[in-house]
Amino acid sequence: MDHKKKTLLLIGIATIVRCITAATIELGNDEVYYRMYAQYLQWNYFDHPPMVGWMIRASTVNLFFDNPLFIRIGAIASAAITTWLLFLSGRKLNNDYTGFLAALIYTTTIYGSIVAGTFILPDSPQMVCWAASLYLLIDIARYSNINRIKKKKLLLFGIIAGIGMLCKIHTAFLWLGLLVYIILYNRQWLLQPVLYLSGILTLLLFYPVIKWNIDNHFVTYLYHSNRVDVTNSGIDVNSLLGFTAGQVLYSNPVIFFLIIPATIAAFKNELPLLSSQKKMLLVCSLPLILIALCISLYKNVLPHWTGPAYSGLILLTACYISTKKLKSVLAMPRSLLAACFLQLIVITTGILVINFFPGTLGKKDKLLTGEGDFTLDMFGWDKFKDDFKKIIQTDLQNGSMKNDAVIVSNKWFPAAHVDFYVAMPVKKDLVALGDTNDIHQYAWINTERKKLQPGDDAYCIVPSDNYVDATQLYNRYFASILPPEIIEQRRNGIVCRRFYIWRMKNFIEK
């Protein structure tokens, strides 16, 4: 079997595994929140550009197939396309074997296969644009001459980069990489009008996001700039160590420790590719990683922020492995076979732990049961819906709550979980009450929903793993708040979480 067919087989097998994973676990905090993006389409959202919401709207066929598999199918399709694009890039750099290795390495990364490849995040469609951009850039970097074909590819890069920025702003680092490359290695491009036209195309595509932020006082960028502002922070070693550990984990430990020597070999010009292409891949990869590393010295940085940048290093690693006479098993280097097995272990263990771990990995005390257990984000919400439905029916029968009572929450999580898994199925509006920095996109979603009127009743649902006291939060909004009803939730027979349900009577408009 040739390497092209092997790559297609790899994509097919990986897609099946991702579909099984997507169908067997509930949506996580971020995913269910992005599902709310799709409910109310905009040109931008509080946290991110619009593409993830558009993708969910499309993959669910206008929200008709509104379940975890179809919500995530855009991520799964994106991973398949990205893998193929990396194969094409590896083939362009060296040969079909290098392309196959690049596809295999990407598939074995936790970020590529799970974080962005199974879970629906802004990273999911961004990776398609990032990989397509690299494919164009390594061709643009091929030799220093500038011809008509390269100009067309630069224009296409501008379009794809613009679409990528509609997925996630991090795509701008590709433009940074290109400009650094041009300034350092091929200044002839600075005299080409097509370079500036390409930049204009990117900005035109991204303009709706800019306009939305102008209209909303640049709320997105104020929020994110605060997340990376290090001017008022001291050095935090734990943050640095956590970020570094996240890089190793998300890359797959086996792959991470192949990337390091491959990157060193690239600096030493020991890889079977043109020096200009090597330089392009390095300047499109290292800036984002190094900047995130520097920020992590002072603040917590989420490890998936740098995920796209590793795709360039993956291509260098594929070139590096292709030069080594490594022992092979099942027609692939043993190191990559080990990475595959580690990936499968992570996926299998994750599914089993999320669905069947007895009790909780987090706190065990009654009030905060499950706090610190990330697996609860993807477990038990659909089951709780049935318990809450019984409470509503009982309240209606005894007249203790009004029929049009809404559900309120004070933060975007667990608001999005309550919204998707509970409020929508029981046909109740969820209204977020709180500061915009707490409720995020719900500040806009609220305008599309029932507005609380004086005298209205409301429920407040609080899971013990994200416990807050609703009485303290809302006593100034309601004339009376009854003591909470507590629903115990069990996993494999042992209590893993408790849901606190407050009944709040007679809203008082403030």
Number of C-alpha atoms within 10 A of each C-alpha: 6 9 18 17 11 16 22 17 12 18 22 13 11 20 21 12 17 24 18 14 20 26 16 15 20 25 26 20 18 18 23 26 24 26 27 20 26 22 15 14 14 17 19 22 23 24 15 23 25 24 28 27 29 22 27 28 25 17 21 20 13 14 16 11 13 16 15 23 26 22 30 28 25 26 35 30 21 23 28 23 19 28 30 24 23 29 31 22 28 28 21 17 24 17 18 19 21 29 29 30 28 32 29 26 27 26 25 26 28 26 26 31 25 24 18 25 32 28 27 32 27 26 29 31 28 29 28 26 27 29 25 23 24 23 22 19 23 21 19 24 24 19 13 13 11 15 9 8 10 18 18 15 18 23 21 18 27 26 23 24 30 27 23 30 27 27 29 24 17 18 26 16 21 26 19 15 21 18 20 17 21 16 12 10 15 17 14 12 18 13 9 12 10 17 16 16 14 22 18 16 20 25 19 15 19 22 15 17 24 18 14 19 19 11 10 11 11 15 19 20 14 11 14 13 11 10 13 15 12 16 8 6 10 10 13 14 13 14 19 21 15 15 23 16 14 17 24 17 17 23 25 24 18 21 24 20 12 20 22 13 14 23 21 13 16 23 14 9 14 15 23 17 19 15 16 19 20 24 21 26 27 21 21 29 23 19 17 24 18 12 11 21 22 14 20 25 20 21 23 19 22 15 22 19 15 23 23 28 26 25 24 24 25 29 28 30 27 28 28 23 21 21 12 9 8 12 10 12 12 7 11 14 18 14 16 20 19 15 21 20 12 18 20 14 12 15 18 13 13 16 19 13 17 22 19 14 18 15 18 25 17 18 17 16 11 12 18 18 25 26 21 14 16 16 21 25 20 20 20 20 19 16 12 17 18 14 15 18 15 11 13 17 13 13 15 13 10 8 10 13 21 16 15 13 20 21 23 26 25 22 19 24 19 22 26 26 25 25 25 21 20 26 21 13 13 14 11 17 21 27 26 24 19 18 12 17 13 15 24 22 21 28 19 16 17 17 10 12 12 13 12 18 11 13 14 20 25 26 21 24 25 24 25 22 25 17 18 16 12 23 19 9 13 20 14 13 18 20 14 16 21 11 13 19 12 15 15 17 19 16 19 12 11 13 17 27 30 21 23 21 20 22 23 28 21 20 20 16 12 6
